[in-house]
Amino acid sequence: MTSTEPNVKLTSRYSIVETCKLLGIHRNTLSRYAKKGRIRYGIRASTGRKFYLGSEILKFWQKSW
């Protein structure tokens, strides 16, 4: 995990790939954290794909340090 606070907009939506790059983790690791409830995600109604809010990314990062 990156030691630098992710530069995100709190209300923006980030894809799995974007979230992994911001946090410096692998997508399988992100999936494992999501399944354990350590980071919450939403699902886009139009595509059915997961997204992570910037506020959730920051909250997760802060708890991890």
C-alpha positions as CSV (number, residue, x, y, z in Angstrom):
1,M,0.0,0.0,0.0
2,T,1.2,3.5,-0.8
3,S,2.5,5.7,2.0
4,T,1.3,8.8,0.2
5,E,-2.3,9.9,0.7
6,P,-4.3,9.3,-2.5
7,N,-5.2,12.5,-4.4
8,V,-8.9,12.0,-4.9
9,K,-12.1,14.0,-5.1
10,L,-14.4,12.9,-2.3
11,T,-17.5,12.6,-4.4
12,S,-15.9,11.2,-7.5
13,R,-16.4,7.5,-8.5
14,Y,-13.3,5.4,-9.2
15,S,-13.1,2.1,-11.1
16,I,-11.4,-1.0,-9.7
17,V,-8.2,-0.3,-11.8
18,E,-8.1,3.4,-10.7
19,T,-8.6,2.5,-7.0
20,C,-5.8,-0.1,-7.2
21,K,-3.4,2.4,-8.7
22,L,-4.3,5.1,-6.1
23,L,-3.8,2.7,-3.2
24,G,-0.9,0.8,-4.8
25,I,-2.5,-2.7,-4.3
26,H,-3.4,-5.6,-6.6
27,R,-7.0,-6.0,-7.7
28,N,-7.3,-9.3,-5.8
29,T,-6.2,-7.6,-2.6
30,L,-8.9,-4.9,-3.2
31,S,-11.5,-7.6,-3.7
32,R,-10.4,-9.4,-0.5
33,Y,-10.7,-6.1,1.5
34,A,-14.1,-5.4,-0.1
35,K,-15.4,-8.9,0.8
36,K,-14.2,-8.4,4.4
37,G,-16.1,-5.1,4.5
38,R,-13.0,-3.0,5.0
39,I,-13.8,-0.8,2.0
40,R,-17.3,-0.2,0.7
41,Y,-18.2,0.0,-3.0
42,G,-21.2,0.8,-5.2
43,I,-22.5,-0.7,-8.4
44,R,-23.2,1.4,-11.4
45,A,-26.8,0.9,-12.5
46,S,-26.0,1.3,-16.2
47,T,-23.2,-1.3,-16.4
48,G,-23.4,-3.3,-13.2
49,R,-19.7,-2.6,-12.5
50,K,-18.2,-1.8,-9.1
51,F,-17.0,1.7,-8.2
52,Y,-15.4,3.2,-5.2
53,L,-16.1,6.7,-3.9
54,G,-13.1,9.0,-3.3
55,S,-14.3,9.4,0.3
56,E,-14.2,5.6,0.8
57,I,-10.7,5.3,-0.7
58,L,-9.4,8.0,1.7
59,K,-11.2,6.4,4.7
60,F,-9.7,3.0,3.9
61,W,-6.2,4.5,3.4
62,Q,-6.4,6.4,6.7
63,K,-7.4,3.3,8.6
64,S,-4.6,1.3,7.1
65,W,-2.0,3.6,8.5
